[in-house]
Amino acid sequence: MLPGVNSVHFTGTTLPGGNMWWKFIVEVTNEYKILRGMISYSALWPVGCLIQQTFEGKRLKNYDWERCLRYSLYGTFVSAPMLYTWMRCANIMWPRTDFRSSLAKAFTEQGAYDPFAIVLFFYGMSILERRSQREAGDEVRAKFWDTYKVGFFYWPVVQTVNFSMVRPKNQIVVAGFFSLIWTTFLAYSKSSQKQQSIEQAI
């Protein structure tokens, strides 16, 4: 073993000290489950942004990396904690995992959580773009309903499956996978030209 390098022993095999850090990370994320979502969303949200930019025709040489950073920050520090809190509350209100309870969670989410999350997304991302509060509010008014209508059909199916078939400690990660699709759609809605046309009309 090299001087100054720690080792961890598993079934008679000596592994590099880096595996100790990996074990520590696993233990911490098991203890503090919110970190699972934050780590997942720190990658999923910018990936969704990249997918949307690819649909725009952009490639590696002209991707908007600053936009990806904004999505990563928002996904990590806003979306993941907010979704984790909602799922904790939903599991407390409906502790059973049968189909009826899962359906109730999913449709309650559409009425209580999703409208707030969509408004916060458009408003918060606009502020991260250094736009004024008035511009952020205009974008919310322009894009909220179209986005909400899509989410109203998409998320009940996703969350019913998630709440009824997935263990609570993994629900935010599974939701994160489907969130990649949703984030790509949000990125599309965010970059659409509808807001610009409204501002010109004003």
FIKOLZA-1660 file (N, C-alpha, C; in steps of 0.1 Angstrom, whole numbers, plus 5000, padded with zeros to 4 digits):
% residues 202
   i   px   py   pz ch aa at
   1 5008 4988 5000  A  M  N
   1 5000 5000 5000  A  M CA
   1 5009 5012 5000  A  M  C
   2 5005 5023 4992  A  L  N
   2 5013 5035 4991  A  L CA
   2 5012 5042 5004  A  L  C
   3 5023 5049 5008  A  P  N
   3 5023 5057 5020  A  P CA
   3 5013 5068 5020  A  P  C
   4 5006 5070 5031  A  G  N
   4 4996 5080 5032  A  G CA
   4 4983 5077 5026  A  G  C
   5 4981 5065 5021  A  V  N
   5 4968 5062 5015  A  V CA
   5 4961 5052 5024  A  V  C
   6 4949 5056 5028  A  N  N
   6 4941 5047 5036  A  N CA
   6 4935 5035 5028  A  N  C
   7 4930 5025 5035  A  S  N
   7 4924 5014 5028  A  S CA
   7 4912 5009 5036  A  S  C
   8 4903 5002 5028  A  V  N
   8 4892 4996 5034  A  V CA
   8 4892 4982 5031  A  V  C
   9 4889 4973 5040  A  H  N
   9 4889 4959 5038  A  H CA
   9 4875 4953 5036  A  H  C
  10 4873 4946 5025  A  F  N
  10 4860 4940 5022  A  F CA
  10 4863 4925 5018  A  F  C
  11 4859 4916 5027  A  T  N
  11 4860 4901 5024  A  T CA
  11 4875 4898 5020  A  T  C
  12 4884 4903 5027  A  G  N
  12 4898 4900 5024  A  G CA
  12 4905 4908 5013  A  G  C
  13 4897 4917 5007  A  T  N
  13 4903 4925 4996  A  T CA
  13 4906 4939 5001  A  T  C
  14 4917 4944 4997  A  T  N
  14 4921 4958 5001  A  T CA
  14 4917 4967 4990  A  T  C
  15 4909 4977 4993  A  L  N
  15 4904 4986 4983  A  L CA
  15 4910 5000 4986  A  L  C
  16 4911 5009 4976  A  P  N
  16 4916 5023 4979  A  P CA
  16 4907 5030 4988  A  P  C
  17 4913 5040 4995  A  G  N
  17 4906 5048 5005  A  G CA
  17 4894 5055 4999  A  G  C
  18 4893 5057 4986  A  G  N
  18 4882 5064 4980  A  G CA
  18 4869 5057 4982  A  G  C
  19 4870 5043 4984  A  N  N
  19 4857 5036 4986  A  N CA
  19 4851 5039 5000  A  N  C
  20 4860 5044 5009  A  M  N
  20 4855 5048 5022  A  M CA
  20 4846 5061 5020  A  M  C
  21 4850 5069 5011  A  W  N
  21 4842 5081 5008  A  W CA
  21 4828 5077 5002  A  W  C
  22 4829 5068 4993  A  W  N
  22 4817 5063 4986  A  W CA
  22 4807 5057 4996  A  W  C
  23 4812 5049 5005  A  K  N
  23 4804 5043 5016  A  K CA
  23 4798 5054 5025  A  K  C
  24 4806 5064 5028  A  F  N
  24 4801 5076 5036  A  F CA
  24 4790 5083 5029  A  F  C
  25 4792 5085 5015  A  I  N
  25 4781 5092 5008  A  I CA
  25 4768 5084 5008  A  I  C
  26 4769 5071 5006  A  V  N
  26 4758 5062 5006  A  V CA
  26 4751 5063 5019  A  V  C
  27 4758 5062 5030  A  E  N
  27 4753 5063 5044  A  E CA
  27 4746 5076 5046  A  E  C
  28 4752 5087 5042  A  V  N
  28 4746 5100 5044  A  V CA
  28 4733 5102 5036  A  V  C
  29 4733 5097 5024  A  T  N
  29 4721 5099 5016  A  T CA
  29 4710 5089 5021  A  T  C
  30 4714 5078 5027  A  N  N
  30 4703 5070 5033  A  N CA
  30 4698 5076 5046  A  N  C
  31 4706 5083 5053  A  E  N
  31 4702 5090 5065  A  E CA
  31 4694 5103 5062  A  E  C
  32 4699 5111 5053  A  Y  N
  32 4692 5123 5049  A  Y CA
  32 4687 5122 5034  A  Y  C
  33 4675 5117 5033  A  K  N
  33 4670 5113 5020  A  K CA
  33 4668 5125 5010  A  K  C
  34 4667 5137 5016  A  I  N
  34 4666 5149 5008  A  I CA
  34 4678 5150 4999  A  I  C
  35 4690 5146 5003  A  L  N
  35 4702 5147 4996  A  L CA
  35 4701 5139 4983  A  L  C
  36 4694 5128 4983  A  R  N
  36 4693 5120 4971  A  R CA
  36 4686 5128 4960  A  R  C
  37 4675 5134 4964  A  G  N
  37 4668 5143 4954  A  G CA
  37 4677 5154 4949  A  G  C
  38 4684 5161 4958  A  M  N
  38 4692 5172 4954  A  M CA
  38 4703 5168 4945  A  M  C
  39 4710 5157 4948  A  I  N
  39 4720 5152 4939  A  I CA
  39 4715 5148 4925  A  I  C
  40 4703 5141 4926  A  S  N
  40 4697 5137 4913  A  S CA
  40 4693 5149 4905  A  S  C
  41 4687 5159 4911  A  Y  N
  41 4682 5170 4904  A  Y CA
  41 4693 5180 4899  A  Y  C
  42 4704 5180 4906  A  S  N
  42 4715 5188 4902  A  S CA
  42 4720 5183 4888  A  S  C
  43 4718 5171 4884  A  A  N
  43 4722 5166 4871  A  A CA
  43 4710 5165 4862  A  A  C
  44 4698 5161 4867  A  L  N
  44 4687 5159 4858  A  L CA
  44 4682 5172 4852  A  L  C
  45 4681 5183 4859  A  W  N
  45 4676 5195 4854  A  W CA
  45 4685 5201 4843  A  W  C
  46 4698 5202 4845  A  P  N
  46 4706 5207 4833  A  P CA
  46 4706 5197 4821  A  P  C
  47 4705 5184 4824  A  V  N
  47 4704 5175 4813  A  V CA
  47 4691 5177 4805  A  V  C
  48 4680 5180 4812  A  G  N
  48 4667 5183 4805  A  G CA
  48 4669 5196 4797  A  G  C
  49 4676 5206 4802  A  C  N
  49 4679 5218 4795  A  C CA
  49 4687 5215 4782  A  C  C
  50 4697 5206 4783  A  L  N
  50 4705 5203 4772  A  L CA
  50 4697 5195 4761  A  L  C
  51 4688 5187 4766  A  I  N
  51 4679 5180 4756  A  I CA
  51 4671 5190 4748  A  I  C
  52 4665 5199 4756  A  Q  N
  52 4657 5209 4749  A  Q CA
  52 4665 5218 4739  A  Q  C
  53 4677 5221 4743  A  Q  N
  53 4686 5229 4734  A  Q CA
  53 4689 5221 4722  A  Q  C
  54 4691 5208 4724  A  T  N
  54 4694 5199 4712  A  T CA
  54 4682 5199 4703  A  T  C
  55 4670 5199 4708  A  F  N
  55 4658 5200 4699  A  F CA
  55 4658 5213 4692  A  F  C
  56 4664 5224 4698  A  E  N
  56 4665 5237 4691  A  E CA
  56 4675 5237 4680  A  E  C
  57 4683 5226 4679  A  G  N
  57 4693 5226 4669  A  G CA
  57 4707 5229 4673  A  G  C
  58 4709 5231 4687  A  K  N
  58 4722 5235 4692  A  K CA
  58 4730 5222 4694  A  K  C
  59 4743 5224 4694  A  R  N
  59 4752 5212 4696  A  R CA
  59 4763 5217 4706  A  R  C
  60 4773 5208 4709  A  L  N
  60 4782 5210 4719  A  L CA
  60 4789 5224 4718  A  L  C
  61 4792 5228 4706  A  K  N
  61 4799 5241 4704  A  K CA
  61 4791 5253 4707  A  K  C
  62 4778 5252 4707  A  N  N
  62 4770 5264 4710  A  N CA
  62 4759 5262 4720  A  N  C
  63 4760 5252 4729  A  Y  N
  63 4751 5251 4740  A  Y CA
  63 4752 5263 4749  A  Y  C
  64 4741 5267 4755  A  D  N
  64 4741 5278 4765  A  D CA
  64 4743 5272 4778  A  D  C
  65 4756 5271 4782  A  W  N
  65 4760 5265 4795  A  W CA
  65 4756 5273 4807  A  W  C
  66 4754 5286 4805  A  E  N
  66 4749 5294 4816  A  E CA
  66 4735 5291 4819  A  E  C
  67 4727 5288 4809  A  R  N
  67 4713 5284 4811  A  R CA
  67 4713 5271 4818  A  R  C
  68 4722 5262 4815  A  C  N
  68 4722 5249 4821  A  C CA
  68 4726 5250 4836  A  C  C
  69 4735 5260 4839  A  L  N
  69 4738 5262 4853  A  L CA
  69 4726 5267 4861  A  L  C
  70 4719 5276 4855  A  R  N
  70 4706 5281 4862  A  R CA
  70 4697 5269 4865  A  R  C
  71 4695 5260 4855  A  Y  N
  71 4686 5249 4857  A  Y CA
  71 4692 5240 4868  A  Y  C
  72 4705 5238 4869  A  S  N
  72 4711 5230 4879  A  S CA
  72 4709 5236 4893  A  S  C
  73 4711 5249 4894  A  L  N
  73 4709 5256 4907  A  L CA
  73 4694 5255 4911  A  L  C
  74 4685 5257 4902  A  Y  N
  74 4671 5257 4905  A  Y CA
  74 4667 5243 4909  A  Y  C
  75 4671 5233 4902  A  G  N
  75 4667 5219 4905  A  G CA
  75 4673 5215 4918  A  G  C
  76 4685 5219 4921  A  T  N
  76 4691 5214 4934  A  T CA
  76 4686 5221 4946  A  T  C
  77 4684 5234 4946  A  F  N
  77 4681 5241 4958  A  F CA
  77 4667 5246 4959  A  F  C
  78 4659 5244 4948  A  V  N
  78 4645 5248 4949  A  V CA
  78 4636 5236 4947  A  V  C
  79 4637 5230 4935  A  S  N
  79 4628 5220 4931  A  S CA
  79 4629 5207 4940  A  S  C
  80 4641 5202 4942  A  A  N
  80 4643 5190 4949  A  A CA
  80 4638 5191 4964  A  A  C
  81 4642 5201 4971  A  P  N
  81 4637 5203 4985  A  P CA
  81 4622 5204 4986  A  P  C
  82 4616 5212 4976  A  M  N
  82 4602 5214 4976  A  M CA
  82 4594 5201 4973  A  M  C
  83 4599 5193 4963  A  L  N
  83 4593 5181 4960  A  L CA
  83 4594 5171 4972  A  L  C
  84 4606 5171 4978  A  Y  N
  84 4608 5162 4990  A  Y CA
  84 4598 5165 5001  A  Y  C
  85 4596 5178 5004  A  T  N
  85 4587 5182 5014  A  T CA
  85 4573 5178 5011  A  T  C
  86 4569 5180 4998  A  W  N
  86 4555 5176 4994  A  W CA
  86 4554 5161 4996  A  W  C
  87 4563 5153 4992  A  M  N
  87 4562 5138 4993  A  M CA
  87 4561 5134 5007  A  M  C
  88 4569 5140 5016  A  R  N
  88 4568 5137 5030  A  R CA
  88 4554 5140 5036  A  R  C
  89 4549 5151 5032  A  C  N
  89 4535 5155 5036  A  C CA
  89 4525 5146 5031  A  C  C
  90 4526 5142 5018  A  A  N
  90 4516 5133 5012  A  A CA
  90 4517 5119 5018  A  A  C
  91 4529 5114 5021  A  N  N
  91 4530 5101 5028  A  N CA
  91 4524 5101 5042  A  N  C
  92 4525 5113 5049  A  I  N
  92 4519 5114 5062  A  I CA
  92 4504 5114 5061  A  I  C
  93 4498 5122 5051  A  M  N
  93 4484 5123 5050  A  M CA
  93 4478 5110 5045  A  M  C
  94 4485 5103 5036  A  W  N
  94 4480 5090 5030  A  W CA
  94 4491 5080 5032  A  W  C
  95 4492 5074 5044  A  P  N
  95 4503 5065 5047  A  P CA
  95 4502 5051 5039  A  P  C
  96 4490 5048 5035  A  R  N
  96 4488 5035 5027  A  R CA
  96 4493 5037 5013  A  R  C
  97 4497 5025 5007  A  T  N
  97 4502 5026 4993  A  T CA
  97 4493 5019 4983  A  T  C
  98 4480 5018 4987  A  D  N
  98 4470 5011 4978  A  D CA
  98 4467 5021 4966  A  D  C
  99 4460 5016 4956  A  F  N
  99 4457 5024 4944  A  F CA
  99 4449 5037 4948  A  F  C
 100 4439 5035 4956  A  R  N
 100 4430 5047 4959  A  R CA
 100 4438 5058 4966  A  R  C
 101 4446 5054 4976  A  S  N
 101 4454 5064 4983  A  S CA
 101 4464 5071 4973  A  S  C
 102 4470 5063 4965  A  S  N
 102 4480 5069 4955  A  S CA
 102 4473 5078 4945  A  S  C
 103 4461 5075 4941  A  L  N
 103 4453 5083 4932  A  L CA
 103 4449 5096 4939  A  L  C
 104 4446 5096 4952  A  A  N
 104 4443 5108 4960  A  A CA
 104 4455 5117 4961  A  A  C
 105 4466 5111 4963  A  K  N
 105 4479 5119 4964  A  K CA
 105 4481 5126 4951  A  K  C
 106 4480 5118 4940  A  A  N
 106 4483 5124 4927  A  A CA
 106 4474 5136 4923  A  A  C
 107 4461 5134 4926  A  F  N
 107 4452 5145 4922  A  F CA
 107 4453 5157 4932  A  F  C
 108 4456 5154 4945  A  T  N
 108 4458 5165 4954  A  T CA
 108 4470 5173 4950  A  T  C
 109 4480 5166 4945  A  E  N
 109 4492 5173 4940  A  E CA
 109 4489 5183 4929  A  E  C
 110 4480 5179 4920  A  Q  N
 110 4476 5188 4909  A  Q CA
 110 4469 5200 4914  A  Q  C
 111 4462 5199 4925  A  G  N
 111 4455 5211 4930  A  G CA
 111 4463 5219 4940  A  G  C
 112 4472 5213 4948  A  A  N
 112 4479 5220 4959  A  A CA
 112 4494 5223 4955  A  A  C
 113 4500 5214 4949  A  Y  N
 113 4515 5215 4947  A  Y CA
 113 4519 5221 4933  A  Y  C
 114 4513 5215 4923  A  D  N
 114 4517 5218 4909  A  D CA
 114 4515 5233 4905  A  D  C
 115 4504 5239 4908  A  P  N
 115 4502 5253 4905  A  P CA
 115 4513 5262 4911  A  P  C
 116 4516 5259 4924  A  F  N
 116 4527 5267 4930  A  F CA
 116 4540 5264 4924  A  F  C
 117 4543 5252 4921  A  A  N
 117 4556 5248 4915  A  A CA
 117 4558 5254 4901  A  A  C
 118 4548 5254 4893  A  I  N
 118 4549 5260 4880  A  I CA
 118 4551 5275 4880  A  I  C
 119 4543 5282 4889  A  V  N
 119 4545 5296 4891  A  V CA
 119 4559 5300 4895  A  V  C
 120 4564 5292 4905  A  L  N
 120 4577 5295 4911  A  L CA
 120 4588 5292 4900  A  L  C
 121 4586 5282 4892  A  F  N
 121 4596 5279 4881  A  F CA
 121 4597 5291 4872  A  F  C
 122 4586 5295 4866  A  F  N
 122 4587 5306 4856  A  F CA
 122 4592 5319 4863  A  F  C
 123 4587 5322 4875  A  Y  N
 123 4591 5334 4882  A  Y CA
 123 4606 5333 4886  A  Y  C
 124 4609 5322 4892  A  G  N
 124 4623 5320 4898  A  G CA
 124 4633 5320 4887  A  G  C
 125 4630 5313 4876  A  M  N
 125 4640 5312 4865  A  M CA
 125 4642 5326 4858  A  M  C
 126 4631 5333 4857  A  S  N
 126 4632 5347 4852  A  S CA
 126 4641 5356 4860  A  S  C
 127 4639 5355 4873  A  I  N
 127 4648 5362 4882  A  I CA
 127 4663 5358 4881  A  I  C
 128 4665 5345 4879  A  L  N
 128 4679 5340 4877  A  L CA
 128 4684 5346 4864  A  L  C
 129 4676 5349 4855  A  E  N
 129 4680 5354 4842  A  E CA
 129 4682 5369 4843  A  E  C
 130 4681 5375 4855  A  R  N
 130 4683 5389 4858  A  R CA
 130 4672 5398 4851  A  R  C
 131 4660 5392 4850  A  R  N
 131 4649 5400 4845  A  R CA
 131 4642 5407 4856  A  R  C
 132 4634 5416 4853  A  S  N
 132 4627 5424 4864  A  S CA
 132 4615 5416 4869  A  S  C
 133 4610 5420 4881  A  Q  N
 133 4598 5413 4886  A  Q CA
 133 4586 5414 4877  A  Q  C
 134 4585 5425 4871  A  R  N
 134 4573 5427 4862  A  R CA
 134 4574 5417 4850  A  R  C
 135 4586 5416 4844  A  E  N
 135 4588 5406 4833  A  E CA
 135 4586 5392 4838  A  E  C
 136 4590 5389 4850  A  A  N
 136 4588 5375 4855  A  A CA
 136 4573 5373 4857  A  A  C
 137 4566 5383 4862  A  G  N
 137 4552 5381 4864  A  G CA
 137 4544 5380 4851  A  G  C
 138 4549 5387 4840  A  D  N
 138 4543 5386 4827  A  D CA
 138 4545 5372 4821  A  D  C
 139 4557 5366 4824  A  E  N
 139 4559 5353 4818  A  E CA
 139 4550 5343 4825  A  E  C
 140 4549 5344 4838  A  V  N
 140 4540 5335 4846  A  V CA
 140 4526 5335 4840  A  V  C
 141 4521 5348 4838  A  R  N
 141 4507 5349 4832  A  R CA
 141 4506 5344 4818  A  R  C
 142 4517 5345 4810  A  A  N
 142 4516 5340 4796  A  A CA
 142 4517 5325 4795  A  A  C
 143 4524 5319 4804  A  K  N
 143 4527 5305 4802  A  K CA
 143 4522 5295 4812  A  K  C
 144 4516 5300 4822  A  F  N
 144 4511 5291 4833  A  F CA
 144 4501 5281 4828  A  F  C
 145 4490 5286 4822  A  W  N
 145 4479 5277 4820  A  W CA
 145 4482 5266 4810  A  W  C
 146 4489 5269 4799  A  D  N
 146 4493 5259 4789  A  D CA
 146 4502 5248 4796  A  D  C
 147 4511 5253 4804  A  T  N
 147 4520 5243 4811  A  T CA
 147 4512 5235 4821  A  T  C
 148 4503 5241 4829  A  Y  N
 148 4495 5234 4839  A  Y CA
 148 4487 5223 4832  A  Y  C
 149 4481 5226 4821  A  K  N
 149 4472 5216 4814  A  K CA
 149 4479 5204 4810  A  K  C
 150 4492 5205 4805  A  V  N
 150 4500 5194 4802  A  V CA
 150 4503 5186 4815  A  V  C
 151 4507 5193 4825  A  G  N
 151 4511 5186 4838  A  G CA
 151 4499 5179 4844  A  G  C
 152 4487 5184 4842  A  F  N
 152 4475 5179 4848  A  F CA
 152 4472 5164 4843  A  F  C
 153 4476 5162 4830  A  F  N
 153 4474 5148 4825  A  F CA
 153 4487 5140 4827  A  F  C
 154 4498 5146 4828  A  Y  N
 154 4511 5138 4829  A  Y CA
 154 4513 5133 4843  A  Y  C
 155 4513 5142 4852  A  W  N
 155 4518 5139 4866  A  W CA
 155 4508 5129 4874  A  W  C
 156 4495 5130 4872  A  P  N
 156 4487 5120 4879  A  P CA
 156 4491 5105 4876  A  P  C
 157 4493 5103 4863  A  V  N
 157 4497 5089 4860  A  V CA
 157 4511 5086 4866  A  V  C
 158 4520 5095 4865  A  V  N
 158 4534 5092 4870  A  V CA
 158 4533 5090 4885  A  V  C
 159 4527 5099 4892  A  Q  N
 159 4527 5099 4906  A  Q CA
 159 4519 5088 4912  A  Q  C
 160 4508 5084 4905  A  T  N
 160 4500 5072 4910  A  T CA
 160 4509 5060 4910  A  T  C
 161 4516 5058 4899  A  V  N
 161 4526 5046 4899  A  V CA
 161 4536 5048 4909  A  V  C
 162 4542 5060 4911  A  N  N
 162 4553 5062 4920  A  N CA
 162 4548 5060 4934  A  N  C
 163 4537 5065 4938  A  F  N
 163 4532 5064 4952  A  F CA
 163 4528 5049 4955  A  F  C
 164 4523 5042 4945  A  S  N
 164 4517 5029 4948  A  S CA
 164 4527 5017 4947  A  S  C
 165 4538 5020 4939  A  M  N
 165 4547 5009 4936  A  M CA
 165 4561 5010 4940  A  M  C
 166 4565 5022 4945  A  V  N
 166 4579 5025 4948  A  V CA
 166 4580 5028 4963  A  V  C
 167 4590 5023 4969  A  R  N
 167 4593 5025 4984  A  R CA
 167 4595 5040 4986  A  R  C
 168 4589 5045 4998  A  P  N
 168 4590 5060 5000  A  P CA
 168 4604 5066 4999  A  P  C
 169 4615 5058 5004  A  K  N
 169 4628 5064 5003  A  K CA
 169 4633 5066 4989  A  K  C
 170 4627 5059 4979  A  N  N
 170 4632 5060 4965  A  N CA
 170 4622 5068 4957  A  N  C
 171 4612 5073 4962  A  Q  N
 171 4601 5080 4954  A  Q CA
 171 4607 5093 4948  A  Q  C
 172 4615 5100 4955  A  I  N
 172 4620 5113 4949  A  I CA
 172 4629 5110 4937  A  I  C
 173 4637 5099 4938  A  V  N
 173 4646 5096 4927  A  V CA
 173 4638 5091 4915  A  V  C
 174 4627 5083 4917  A  V  N
 174 4619 5078 4906  A  V CA
 174 4612 5090 4900  A  V  C
 175 4607 5099 4908  A  A  N
 175 4600 5111 4903  A  A CA
 175 4610 5120 4895  A  A  C
 176 4623 5119 4899  A  G  N
 176 4633 5126 4892  A  G CA
 176 4635 5122 4878  A  G  C
 177 4634 5108 4876  A  F  N
 177 4635 5103 4862  A  F CA
 177 4624 5108 4853  A  F  C
 178 4612 5108 4858  A  F  N
 178 4601 5113 4850  A  F CA
 178 4602 5129 4850  A  F  C
 179 4608 5134 4860  A  S  N
 179 4610 5149 4860  A  S CA
 179 4619 5153 4848  A  S  C
 180 4628 5144 4844  A  L  N
 180 4637 5147 4833  A  L CA
 180 4629 5150 4821  A  L  C
 181 4618 5142 4818  A  I  N
 181 4609 5145 4807  A  I CA
 181 4602 5158 4809  A  I  C
 182 4597 5160 4821  A  W  N
 182 4589 5172 4825  A  W CA
 182 4598 5184 4824  A  W  C
 183 4611 5183 4829  A  T  N
 183 4620 5194 4828  A  T CA
 183 4623 5198 4814  A  T  C
 184 4624 5188 4805  A  T  N
 184 4626 5191 4791  A  T CA
 184 4615 5199 4785  A  T  C
 185 4603 5195 4789  A  F  N
 185 4591 5203 4785  A  F CA
 185 4591 5217 4791  A  F  C
 186 4594 5218 4804  A  L  N
 186 4595 5231 4810  A  L CA
 186 4605 5240 4803  A  L  C
 187 4616 5235 4800  A  A  N
 187 4626 5242 4793  A  A CA
 187 4621 5247 4779  A  A  C
 188 4614 5238 4773  A  Y  N
 188 4608 5242 4760  A  Y CA
 188 4598 5254 4762  A  Y  C
 189 4589 5252 4772  A  S  N
 189 4579 5263 4775  A  S CA
 189 4586 5276 4779  A  S  C
 190 4597 5275 4787  A  K  N
 190 4604 5287 4791  A  K CA
 190 4611 5294 4780  A  K  C
 191 4615 5287 4770  A  S  N
 191 4622 5293 4759  A  S CA
 191 4613 5296 4747  A  S  C
 192 4600 5293 4748  A  S  N
 192 4591 5296 4737  A  S CA
 192 4589 5311 4735  A  S  C
 193 4584 5314 4724  A  Q  N
 193 4583 5328 4720  A  Q CA
 193 4570 5335 4724  A  Q  C
 194 4562 5328 4731  A  K  N
 194 4549 5334 4735  A  K CA
 194 4550 5346 4743  A  K  C
 195 4560 5346 4753  A  Q  N
 195 4562 5357 4761  A  Q CA
 195 4566 5370 4753  A  Q  C
 196 4575 5368 4743  A  Q  N
 196 4580 5379 4735  A  Q CA
 196 4568 5385 4728  A  Q  C
 197 4559 5377 4722  A  S  N
 197 4548 5383 4715  A  S CA
 197 4539 5391 4724  A  S  C
 198 4537 5386 4736  A  I  N
 198 4529 5394 4745  A  I CA
 198 4535 5407 4749  A  I  C
 199 4548 5407 4751  A  E  N
 199 4555 5419 4755  A  E CA
 199 4554 5429 4743  A  E  C
 200 4555 5424 4731  A  Q  N
 200 4554 5433 4719  A  Q CA
 200 4540 5439 4718  A  Q  C
 201 4530 5431 4721  A  A  N
 201 4517 5436 4721  A  A CA
 201 4514 5447 4731  A  A  C
 202 4521 5445 4743  A  I  N
 202 4519 5456 4753  A  I CA
 202 4526 5468 4749  A  I  C
% end
